[in-house]
Amino acid sequence: MTTISEAGNEIAEDFMMIEDPLDKFGFLIDLGKNLEPLDESLKTSDRLVKGCQASVWLVSALRDGKVYFSADADADYARGLVAMMIRVLSGHTPDEILQADISFLEKIGLSKMLSMKRAGGLESMIRQMKLDALALKAKTV
């Protein structure tokens, strides 16, 4: 299995091959198109990521000691952002997620692509994924 760092670097390499900022945004949206939609019954208020401009629902589960995420969003860019983070963090242990190096986001140059509110939403997604990993870890102790 690919490490979190390797998965992040793969995404960064994909982004760095794209020069035009609009094409980078398009690539991000394409990532979201590959995200399996959540069943409507899972789109509950307790699963909404707080701090996102868009509505983003995050579901996490622990299987065989690893955290698996699924998500959905009502905005294309938010779907892309959460799909990107799922690609990087899903399938790893809670400790790996809690200690994850997500410096690949700087390599991508997302700070130049995203408004402050959208960047804050991405931070909220990452924070929620780490909180979910911590909560799932606590249940196994």
Secondary structure, DSSP 8 states (H G I E B T S, - for coil): ---HHHHHHHHHHHHHT--SHHHHHHHHHHHHHTS----GGG--GGGB-TT-SS-EEEEEEEETTEEEEEEEESSHHHHHHHHHHHHHHTTB-HHHHHT---THHHHHTHHHHS-HHHHHHHHHHHHHHHHHHHHHHHHH-
